[in-house]
Amino acid sequence: MSGFSISLRINIQTTPFAMNLQDITNQFKEQAAKAPAMDKTLKFVFDEGIVFLDLTGESPSVTNDDNDADCTITTSIATLDALRKGELNPMMSVMSGKVKIKGDMGVAMKLQSLFS
């Protein structure tokens, strides 16, 4: 009896992980815990909901409450993800309307150092 072998190749296509509001909220909680107090509040408005960061006290608070904030950033989760990965230029995203900033621009300018 002659031996034979079978070669089996399986290609598994995976779709990129799509972040959702809960993922973003959890990541912000982790990052805010390491951030210094800024005495400011920040709100991200996504189609899927809100993430509110209160960085005024010793212990930062991150919720999904729709509170007034010193700075409000309106964008999509996909745009935020691209910004965080360095795939999108922050200035161009604002100029093209993918990111809208209302309120204290100083808070928005500190985002990279706050969450890097």
Backbone hydrogen bonds, N-H to C=O, Kabsch-Sander energy under -0.5 kcal/mol:
donor,donor_aa,acceptor,acceptor_aa,energy
7,S,5,S,-0.5
8,L,6,I,-0.6
9,R,7,S,-0.5
11,N,9,R,-0.5
12,I,10,I,-0.7
13,Q,11,N,-0.6
14,T,12,I,-0.6
19,M,17,F,-0.6
24,I,20,N,-2.3
25,T,21,L,-2.6
26,N,22,Q,-2.5
27,Q,23,D,-2.4
28,F,24,I,-2.8
29,K,25,T,-2.1
30,E,26,N,-2.1
31,Q,27,Q,-2.5
32,A,28,F,-3.1
33,A,29,K,-1.6
34,K,30,E,-0.6
34,K,31,Q,-0.9
35,A,31,Q,-0.6
35,A,32,A,-0.7
38,M,55,L,-1.9
39,D,55,L,-2.2
42,L,53,L,-2.6
43,K,71,C,-2.6
44,F,51,V,-3.0
45,V,73,I,-3.1
46,F,44,F,-0.6
46,F,49,G,-3.0
49,G,46,F,-0.8
51,V,44,F,-2.2
52,F,63,T,-3.0
53,L,42,L,-3.6
54,D,52,F,-0.5
54,D,61,S,-3.3
55,L,40,K,-2.2
55,L,53,L,-0.7
61,S,54,D,-2.2
63,T,52,F,-2.4
67,N,65,D,-1.3
71,C,41,T,-1.1
72,T,102,K,-3.1
73,I,43,K,-3.2
74,T,72,T,-0.5
74,T,100,K,-2.9
75,T,45,V,-2.1
75,T,73,I,-0.5
80,L,76,S,-2.4
81,D,77,I,-2.5
82,A,78,A,-2.2
83,L,79,T,-2.5
84,R,80,L,-2.5
85,K,81,D,-1.8
86,G,83,L,-1.0
87,E,82,A,-2.3
88,L,82,A,-1.0
93,S,89,N,-2.3
94,V,90,P,-1.6
95,M,91,M,-2.6
96,S,92,M,-2.3
97,G,94,V,-1.0
98,K,93,S,-1.5
99,V,93,S,-1.9
100,K,74,T,-2.5
102,K,72,T,-2.6
104,D,70,D,-3.0
105,M,103,G,-0.8
107,V,104,D,-0.9
108,A,104,D,-1.1
109,M,105,M,-2.4
110,K,106,G,-1.0
110,K,107,V,-0.6
111,L,108,A,-1.3
114,L,110,K,-2.3
115,F,111,L,-2.5
